[in-house]
């Protein structure tokens, strides 16, 4: 009994508490780990978007999970049998009392795994016939428009344009894409299909040849050109395509599907167009050879003509025998005419002997019978045709009457709709005109109020007066008025004339006692005489 007392003092855990404690311990201890292993049991993403599989080696296995958001951002997707290096954290799954690794990053385990994946994909696509030589097209000898699928910021596009400018300037259409990283494969495939979708003779010209180009790099950098979507787009292209990915030693799957592979982007530009200077030289050489051949042919024919002319006999010798035959035929012509006339006379006499009156009557009777039969058949045909035409015209009359009634009803309905629409538009116009007149009246009224508020006549109405000099300019200070000056004073109800006080000292006299102070202080600035302010509007 005493040995059982320590067991009674041990704290008890529920299954959930123990599972949570183990979960915290594992996550705290292995919060960041890198595990190398082979993917096993991978069947693609779950319907929820998460991926569940296992990582194993020769003697152990660990369950793994990739959440949906992480899987969508991954550059390399998990595949069955691929050896990878997974980065993540260990955790437990209390529901089945097992531990697992939650993967946050995934990369192939070295170049061997990538090459194995590439070889497997190559065999698969080759089995579908995408790499057959029979599918490949010939490059155009001198394309008018060249389409380039590459990055717009790299040196590749500048190398291609520079080489084309040196060899044979052509019009170039650039489809800017990413050539590395996430989403680059989809952009490259979309660019190839986009060029093929351009219509012939459209606003944007359809290229005669395509160049898919990228600079050198590692196998991981060039992996976008090994994706199935890019290879299939290149194989489906109806425009001849040149693959210029990487350097001469770099091999990608698009090289096998393309119609032509170039070791470098510069070499692709050289394949696309010939050298214009060489063409000029070749054309000039062909023109020279053509001219020399024509001259030799002319000289040869001239020599043949001279030889033939020397070998021909004289004209009299050539015409002697035909002239003799003509004389013989002329001598025999009268006898031949007489013989021909006698032969025709005998044939005419034999024919007239066979032509008797009874034969003529028989032929006339047969012709009359045929005429009678034809007349009867013609009458029957005419009556039948007349009956058919009458029935047809009766049907057309019924259809025409129905169509006319339907047309009239449709026109009446249209007129009614237009009348109703005109009435509605008239009412709307009347309301709009009334509203516009009210707005204009209010605007005029407000403008009048503003004019009255800003007019100087309102100040005069409050008891003030406006003083003007003889020139009609407003007077602002008493010093500006000289002795006996003529003034005009404007009140609210009219204007009156006035004369300045004659015995008031002049401004100069009043300022003489202050000469000393004027020497001490600068003279005040005289206010310029303002012009007539007039109306503010």
Secondary structure, DSSP 8 states (H G I E B T S, - for coil): -GGGHHHHHS----HHHHHHHHHHHHHHHTSSEEEEEEEES--S--TTS-EEEEEE-SS-EEEEEE-HHHHHH-SS---TT-EEEEEEEEEEETTTTEEEEEEEEEEESSHHHHHHHHHHHHHHHHHTTTT-GGG-----SS-SEEEEEE-TTSHHHHHHHHHHHHH---EEEEEE---SSTTHHHHHHHHHHHHHHS-TTSSS---SEEEEEE----TTTTGGGGSHHHHHHHHH-SSEEEEEES-TT---HHHHHSSEE-SSHHHHHHHHS--HHHHHHHHHHHHHHHHHHHHHHHHHHHHHHHHHHHHS--HHHHHHHHHHHHHHHHHHHHHHHHHHHHHHHHHHHHHHHH--HHHHHHHHHHHHHHHHHHHHHHHHHHHHHHHHHHHHHHHHHHHHHHHHHHHHHHHHHHHHHHHHHHHHHHHHHHHHHHHHHHHHHHHHHHHHHHHHHH-THHHHHTT--EEE-TTS-B---GGG--TT-EEEEEETTEEEEEE--TTS--HHHHTTTTHHHHHHS----------------
